[in-house]
């Protein structure tokens, strides 16, 4: 799997794919989960992809 990061200030035009429906949730283990729907990608990687952050204030989520 290729590591991908989404950082504060990024716009969705910065990437070579189209996403929609960003959804973030906070779980009890002190980590944020960000789900992005990669609807423009066919085959592997299609659908919702999980990114994780331990500090939402930094705005960096890692796949």
ZADO-1210 file (C-alpha; in nm, 4 decimals, padded with zeros to 6 digits):
<atoms>
<atom x="00.0000" y="00.0000" z="00.0000" code="UNK" pos="1"/>
<atom x="00.1250" y="00.3472" z="-00.0849" code="UNK" pos="2"/>
<atom x="00.1204" y="00.5895" z="00.2075" code="UNK" pos="3"/>
<atom x="-00.0970" y="00.8904" z="00.1409" code="UNK" pos="4"/>
<atom x="-00.1361" y="01.1961" z="00.3605" code="UNK" pos="5"/>
<atom x="-00.4072" y="01.4554" z="00.3659" code="UNK" pos="6"/>
<atom x="-00.2982" y="01.7723" z="00.5440" code="UNK" pos="7"/>
<atom x="-00.4625" y="02.0930" z="00.6562" code="UNK" pos="8"/>
<atom x="-00.4700" y="02.3365" z="00.3661" code="UNK" pos="9"/>
<atom x="-00.4801" y="02.0700" z="00.0956" code="UNK" pos="10"/>
<atom x="-00.7564" y="02.1084" z="-00.1549" code="UNK" pos="11"/>
<atom x="-00.9077" y="01.8165" z="-00.3349" code="UNK" pos="12"/>
<atom x="-00.7692" y="01.9641" z="-00.6592" code="UNK" pos="13"/>
<atom x="-00.4176" y="01.8879" z="-00.5270" code="UNK" pos="14"/>
<atom x="-00.4691" y="01.5164" z="-00.5921" code="UNK" pos="15"/>
<atom x="-00.4958" y="01.3060" z="-00.9090" code="UNK" pos="16"/>
<atom x="-00.8343" y="01.1638" z="-00.8157" code="UNK" pos="17"/>
<atom x="-01.1779" y="01.2807" z="-00.7150" code="UNK" pos="18"/>
<atom x="-01.3244" y="01.2217" z="-00.3705" code="UNK" pos="19"/>
<atom x="-01.6494" y="01.3034" z="-00.1984" code="UNK" pos="20"/>
<atom x="-01.8276" y="01.2691" z="00.1350" code="UNK" pos="21"/>
<atom x="-01.5384" y="01.3308" z="00.3783" code="UNK" pos="22"/>
<atom x="-01.6464" y="01.1993" z="00.7187" code="UNK" pos="23"/>
<atom x="-01.4401" y="01.2251" z="01.0398" code="UNK" pos="24"/>
<atom x="-01.5099" y="01.0459" z="01.3681" code="UNK" pos="25"/>
<atom x="-01.3300" y="01.0412" z="01.7033" code="UNK" pos="26"/>
<atom x="-01.2921" y="00.7088" z="01.8842" code="UNK" pos="27"/>
<atom x="-01.2069" y="00.6310" z="02.2464" code="UNK" pos="28"/>
<atom x="-00.8483" y="00.5350" z="02.1666" code="UNK" pos="29"/>
<atom x="-00.7704" y="00.9055" z="02.1084" code="UNK" pos="30"/>
<atom x="-00.7449" y="00.8766" z="01.7317" code="UNK" pos="31"/>
<atom x="-00.9444" y="01.0484" z="01.4609" code="UNK" pos="32"/>
<atom x="-01.0663" y="00.8482" z="01.1625" code="UNK" pos="33"/>
<atom x="-01.1234" y="01.0245" z="00.8309" code="UNK" pos="34"/>
<atom x="-01.3121" y="00.8364" z="00.5612" code="UNK" pos="35"/>
<atom x="-01.2892" y="00.9611" z="00.2015" code="UNK" pos="36"/>
<atom x="-01.4909" y="00.8122" z="-00.0837" code="UNK" pos="37"/>
<atom x="-01.2631" y="00.7658" z="-00.3885" code="UNK" pos="38"/>
<atom x="-01.5446" y="00.7316" z="-00.6374" code="UNK" pos="39"/>
<atom x="-01.3298" y="00.8226" z="-00.9408" code="UNK" pos="40"/>
<atom x="-01.0897" y="00.5280" z="-00.9032" code="UNK" pos="41"/>
<atom x="-01.1758" y="00.1970" z="-01.0658" code="UNK" pos="42"/>
<atom x="-01.0624" y="-00.1327" z="-00.9167" code="UNK" pos="43"/>
<atom x="-00.8439" y="-00.1472" z="-00.6074" code="UNK" pos="44"/>
<atom x="-00.8750" y="00.1591" z="-00.3859" code="UNK" pos="45"/>
<atom x="-01.2301" y="00.2302" z="-00.4928" code="UNK" pos="46"/>
<atom x="-01.4804" y="00.3262" z="-00.2273" code="UNK" pos="47"/>
<atom x="-01.4211" y="00.4592" z="00.1216" code="UNK" pos="48"/>
<atom x="-01.0590" y="00.4766" z="00.2364" code="UNK" pos="49"/>
<atom x="-00.9546" y="00.5226" z="00.5993" code="UNK" pos="50"/>
<atom x="-00.7032" y="00.7850" z="00.7160" code="UNK" pos="51"/>
<atom x="-00.5910" y="00.8167" z="01.0809" code="UNK" pos="52"/>
<atom x="-00.4755" y="01.1140" z="01.2893" code="UNK" pos="53"/>
<atom x="-00.3807" y="01.1400" z="01.6555" code="UNK" pos="54"/>
<atom x="-00.4015" y="01.5195" z="01.6546" code="UNK" pos="55"/>
<atom x="-00.6778" y="01.6809" z="01.4515" code="UNK" pos="56"/>
<atom x="-00.5370" y="02.0282" z="01.5275" code="UNK" pos="57"/>
<atom x="-00.2357" y="01.9475" z="01.3079" code="UNK" pos="58"/>
<atom x="-00.4742" y="01.8398" z="01.0342" code="UNK" pos="59"/>
<atom x="-00.2537" y="01.5549" z="00.9092" code="UNK" pos="60"/>
<atom x="-00.4206" y="01.2220" z="00.8340" code="UNK" pos="61"/>
<atom x="-00.2177" y="00.9201" z="00.7180" code="UNK" pos="62"/>
<atom x="-00.3488" y="00.6252" z="00.5200" code="UNK" pos="63"/>
</atoms>
